[in-house]
Amino acid sequence: MANRVEFNTDLPDISESNALWERARGLIPAGTQTLAKGPTQFSDGVAPKYLIKGQGARVWDVDGNEYLDYNMGIGPIILGYCHPVVDGAIRAQLDDGITFSLMHPLEVELAELLRECIPNTDAVRFSKTGCDVTSAAVRLARAYTGRERILCCGYHGWHDWYIGVTDRCAGIPDAVKALTHTVNYNDLQSVIDAVDEDVACVILEPFVFERENGHFLSGLRELCDRHGVLLIFDEMWTGFRCAVGGAQEFLGVRSDLSLFSKAMANGMPISAITGRGDVMALLERDVFFYTT
């Protein structure tokens, strides 16, 4: 068959990967800067540990072995490695400079484009990482509602407000942990049971590993409206994948704020909050959230 793909099932030589790992273990905590990329997440002794090149869906390790990459940078490489249009734009901008002392026209152009693409977008604020915008969205929700408690569903980064409800919560005050409560996906009753007059927002991944049951998100929207709670979509995974307009467009359920990250730039460090103008207006007054 002309389109047949043959896979090499022989174990690759990863001696250079292993040698680098030995150097890293005594210098870098846990040996890795990203838990999801570390050897504990793969078959140690079989899987490579260090990649040096990518092209399309293929990557090469430090030992010269070639692989098909189904992780794609743990998510954000949605157009494939070294996409010529994206990389060409980056190279062109490098020739003109980066990180200026004043604003750049691209800030306006990209904000306008996101307003066209993302439903319910009156305003846009950019930042660098997904953690930045999830934490900023929580702060906005608290400022807008005057409430403190957060309901969450999914993974939202390493900042105190979220990671305090996980097992790895050392160093986070109990008072902070008490303000966040987890709810279950596709289980509206778990949200109903947790909502009270002090809940500022529900922040969740619209879907990741489990198909939405057809009424969970619409029921959640109605519940949030009834109780004056903001609904925040963490679209690090769904944004620009299921539809150009993200989960709001794909599922037909509006959020008050939607959050996007590196996938919007095929892996480059950028993130964004989009959403309702009356909520985002607080960024002009009482809520401080800026980046260089």
Residue pairs with C-beta under 8 A, 6 or more apart in sequence:
11 46
12 48
12 61
12 63
12 65
13 63
13 65
14 46
14 47
14 48
14 49
14 61
14 63
14 65
15 63
16 50
16 61
16 62
16 63
17 48
17 49
17 50
17 61
17 62
17 63
18 49
20 49
20 50
20 62
21 31
21 39
21 49
21 50
24 31
24 32
25 31
30 38
30 40
31 38
31 39
32 38
32 39
34 74
35 41
36 74
37 74
39 47
39 49
48 61
48 62
48 63
48 65
48 67
49 61
50 61
50 62
51 59
51 60
51 61
51 62
52 60
52 61
52 62
53 59
53 60
54 60
54 69
54 77
54 81
54 82
55 80
55 81
55 82
56 80
56 81
56 82
57 68
57 69
57 72
57 80
57 81
58 66
58 67
58 68
58 69
58 81
59 66
59 67
59 69
59 81
60 66
60 67
61 67
69 81
72 78
72 80
72 81
73 81
73 262
73 267
75 236
75 237
75 262
75 263
76 261
76 262
76 263
76 265
76 266
76 267
77 263
77 266
77 267
78 240
78 241
78 263
78 266
79 86
79 266
83 266
86 265
86 266
86 268
90 268
99 292
107 126
110 124
110 126
111 123
111 124
111 126
114 121
114 124
114 272
114 274
115 121
115 122
115 124
115 274
117 244
117 245
118 245
118 246
118 248
118 258
118 274
119 245
119 246
119 248
119 249
119 254
120 248
120 254
120 255
120 256
120 258
120 274
120 275
120 276
121 258
121 274
121 275
122 275
122 276
122 277
122 280
123 274
123 275
123 276
123 277
123 280
123 281
123 283
124 272
124 273
124 274
124 280
125 133
125 136
125 272
125 273
125 280
125 283
125 289
126 270
126 271
126 272
126 291
127 133
127 136
127 270
127 271
127 272
127 273
127 289
127 291
128 269
128 270
128 271
128 291
129 157
129 261
129 262
129 269
129 271
130 156
130 157
130 234
130 236
130 259
130 261
130 262
130 271
131 156
131 157
131 158
131 159
132 271
132 291
133 259
133 260
133 261
133 271
133 272
133 273
134 156
134 157
134 159
134 162
134 203
134 234
134 259
135 157
135 159
135 161
135 162
136 273
136 287
136 289
137 201
137 203
137 232
137 257
137 259
137 273
138 150
138 161
138 200
138 201
138 203
138 232
139 287
139 289
140 230
140 257
140 273
140 279
140 280
140 282
140 283
140 287
140 289
141 147
141 150
141 200
141 201
141 203
141 230
141 232
141 257
141 279
142 148
142 200
142 201
143 282
143 286
143 287
144 200
144 230
144 278
144 279
144 282
145 200
145 201
145 228
145 229
145 230
147 197
147 198
147 199
147 200
148 179
148 198
148 200
149 179
149 180
149 181
149 196
149 198
149 199
149 200
150 161
150 179
150 180
150 181
150 199
150 200
150 201
150 203
151 180
151 181
151 182
151 183
151 191
151 194
151 195
151 199
151 201
151 202
151 203
151 229
152 162
152 165
152 180
152 181
152 182
152 183
152 202
152 203
152 204
153 182
153 183
153 184
153 185
153 202
153 203
153 204
153 205
154 185
154 203
154 204
154 205
154 208
154 234
155 205
156 162
156 203
156 234
157 163
160 172
160 173
160 176
161 176
161 179
161 180
162 180
163 169
163 172
164 172
164 176
164 177
164 180
165 177
165 180
165 181
165 182
169 177
181 194
183 190
183 191
183 194
183 202
183 204
184 190
185 204
185 205
185 207
185 210
185 216
186 210
186 212
186 213
186 216
187 216
188 215
188 216
188 219
188 220
188 223
191 202
191 220
191 223
192 223
195 223
195 227
195 229
197 227
199 227
199 229
200 229
200 230
201 229
201 230
201 231
201 232
201 256
202 220
202 224
202 229
202 230
202 231
202 232
203 232
203 234
204 220
204 232
204 233
204 234
205 233
205 234
205 235
205 236
205 237
205 238
206 212
206 217
206 233
206 234
206 235
206 238
206 246
206 247
206 251
206 253
207 238
207 247
207 251
208 237
208 238
212 251
217 251
217 253
218 252
218 253
220 231
220 253
221 231
221 253
221 254
223 229
224 230
224 231
224 256
230 256
230 257
230 279
231 254
231 255
231 256
231 257
232 255
232 256
232 257
232 258
232 259
233 246
233 247
233 248
233 255
233 257
233 258
233 259
234 259
235 246
235 247
235 258
235 259
235 260
236 259
236 260
236 261
236 262
236 263
237 263
238 246
238 247
238 250
239 246
239 247
239 258
239 260
239 261
239 263
239 264
240 246
240 260
240 263
240 264
241 263
242 249
242 250
243 249
243 250
246 258
246 260
247 253
247 255
247 258
248 254
248 255
248 258
255 275
256 275
256 276
256 279
257 273
257 274
257 275
257 276
257 279
257 280
258 273
258 274
258 275
259 271
259 272
259 273
259 274
260 271
260 272
260 274
261 270
261 271
261 272
262 268
262 269
262 270
262 271
264 270
264 271
264 272
273 280
283 289
